[in-house]
């Protein structure tokens, strides 16, 4: 994608559908002034024309724009592309090389922060796996060192977290995140999902022991753990149980 250097003319006279000097049909104009225009071509690429009045500054702006333009999928990130075009437009009118470079700093970081769907899912699954491992280890340790009558609750909590992890693995293709989401929010979402599974496992124990539901499992630890895993996997199980209890009362 090479810059197009045109003779002096009023670029604001271009309209969508016109043919640029390069022969490209202008599908959409991002920004334009009398001596510069940046546009989307009919082929989906980005084109521009400018009057080279600022010499090295304009060349520097064109090189930076071209470098950053190649770093991300413009079709999947149209908002970022528009921002980049606006920055480029401003940089062409910068007074110094330093000012030109400074204009690109924020958009360059924004582009570098863009994550692919596979990368986002990898972070999401890895965090869920780590949190499940840690929480399950802590619950199993508590179970082994506890002499209390309710120590089975620790196994149920661990079972719920494992069920939540299974749910994440089974439905990871359905997980959708903004590709500019900060990494800490991905970790928070994964941790929160596993935490909800753990809570579901604990609720299964309480319901069974209170004889409100699932009374067949209150004397069988294997049934309790299995139900806890299912509750962590199925986000609808606990609400449905509460609904049945409410109707029965």
N, C-alpha and C positions, 0 to 999 in steps of 0.2 A: 504494500500500500504506500505509494509515493505521493508526496505533496504536489499539488498542481499550482504552478505560479502563473498567474494571468496578467495580462496588461491592465492598466488602470481602467476600471469601470465600476459602476454602482451595483454592488452585489445584492442590494436590497430589492432589485427589480426581478430577481429570480422568483419563480413560483413553483409550487409542487406540480410535477409533470413536465417541467422544462428540461432541456438537455444541457448539461454542463459542458465546459470546454473540453473535458476529457472524453465526452461522448456518453457519459452516464446519465440515465434518467433520474431526476431528483424525485424521490418518493415523499420525503419529509424533510423540512428544513429545521435543524436544531437551533441554530442561531445565525444571524447575519448582520453585517454592517456595510457601509459603503465600500470598504476595501477587503472584506473577508466574509466567507460563508462556509458553514459546516453542515453537511446534510447526509441523510440516509439514501442510498441508491436503491433502485428497483431490485437489484440483486441481493440486497440485505447488507451490503458492506457500507463503510463510512467513507465519505469523500469530502474534500475541501478544496477551496481555491482562496488564494490571498495575494495581495499586492505586497511584494517583498520590500517594504520600506525600512524595516528595522534590522536588516542584514543578519548578523549572527544571532540576535535575540529571536527572530522569527524562525530561523533554522533550528535553534535549540528547542523552542517550543514544539516544532514539528517532530523532532526526534523523540522528545519525551512522550508526546502524545502517541506516536507510533509504538514505542516500547510498551507503554502501559496498555494500549489497545490490544496487544497480542497476549497479554497475561490472563485474560478472563474471557468467558463465553458471553459475548455481547447479546446473543439471542436470549439467554437465560437471565441476564441481568440488565434489562433495558434502562432501569433507573440509574444504575452506575454509569452506563454509557452516556446518558444525557448529562450527568454531572461532569464526566470527563470532557465532553465536548464544550461545556460552558467554561471549564477551567482553561482548556486550550484556547478558546476564544479570548479570554482575558489575558492569557500569557502572550498571545501574539501582539498585544498592545502594551506589554510591560516596558518599563523604561530602562531596566538593567537586566543582565543575565541572572543576578542574584534574586531579583524580584520574580523573574520567570520561574526559576527553580523552586522558590518558596511557595508559589501558587500550586504546585503539583504535590506538595508534601502530604497534605491530608488525603487527597484522592488516591495517592499511591498506597498509603497505609490501608485505606478502605478496600482497595482492590486486593491487596495481599491478604486481607482478613477473610476474603470470600472462600468458602469451603465447598468442596464437592459433596453431593449426597452420600457417597460411599464413605468419605472421611467423617462426616457427621454421624452416620450410623455406627461406624467403628468406635468412635469416642463414646457414643451412647451405650453400646453393648459392653465395652470394656469397663466403663464406670459401674454399670449395673452388676457385672460379674464380680468386680472387686468388692463392692459394697455388700453383695450377697455373701461372698466368702467370709468377709470380716464379721458381719452380723451373725451368720450361722455358727461360726467358730465361737463367738462370745456366748451365744445361746446354749450351744452344746457344752461349753465349759461350765456355765451356770447350772445346767442340768446335772452334770456329773458331780459338782461340788455342793449341790443343794440337798438338804434332807427334809425340806418342807413338803407338805402334802400336795401343793400345787406346782411342783417342779415340772410337771408335764407341759405346763404352759410355755416353757422355754422351747420345747421341741415343736410345739405348734407354731410359735413365732418364726422359728427357723424354717419350718415347712412352708409357711406363707411366703417368706422371702424367696425360697427356691421356686415356688409356683409362679411368682411374679417374674423371675428371671426366665422361666420357660415361656411365659407369655410374651416377653420382649423378643426372645429368640424366634418364636413362632410367627410373630407379627411384625418383624423388623422392616419388612418391605412396605408396610402401611404407615410407618412413622414418617412424618413430614415436618421438616424444620426449615425456617428461613436460612438460606445459605450464607447470610451475613450475621447469623446469631453468634454471640460471644460464647466461648468455650465453657465458661463457668455456668451458663444457663443450661447447656447440654448436660453437664455433670449434675446440676441440681435436679433436672427433670428425671434423670436415670435414678438418682438416689431417692427421690420422692416416690417414684413408681415402686421401687423395692420396699420402701418404708410402708406404703399402703398395703402391699402384700403381707408384710409382717403383722400389721395391725389386724388384717383379715384373719390371719392364722390365730392370733390371740383371741379374737371374737368367737371363733369356732370353739375354742376351749371353754370360754365362759358360757356360751349357749348350751353346750353339751352338759357341763357340770351343774348348770342351774335348772336343768330339766325343762327348759323352754323350747328346745329343739334338739334334734340329733341325739336323743337320750340313749340310743342303741350303742353310741360310741364312747360313752363316758367311762366304761370299764375296759375298753380295748384301746391301748395306746396306738396300735397300728392303724386302726380306723381313724383315730383322731389326727394322726400325722398325715394320713392320706387325704382326709377332708381339708386339712389346713393347706396342703399343696394345691388342691383343687380350688380352694377359695382365693388363694393368691393368684392363680392362673385366670380364674373367671371373675371379672370385675362386677358381674351381675349377681353372683351367688349370695353375698351378704345382704344386699338390698332386698332380694327376693325372700330370704329367710325372715327378715324383719317384717316384710309385708304379710307373710303367712302368720307370724306371731300376732300381729295387730288384728288380723281378721278373726283369729281364733279367740281373742279376748274381747 
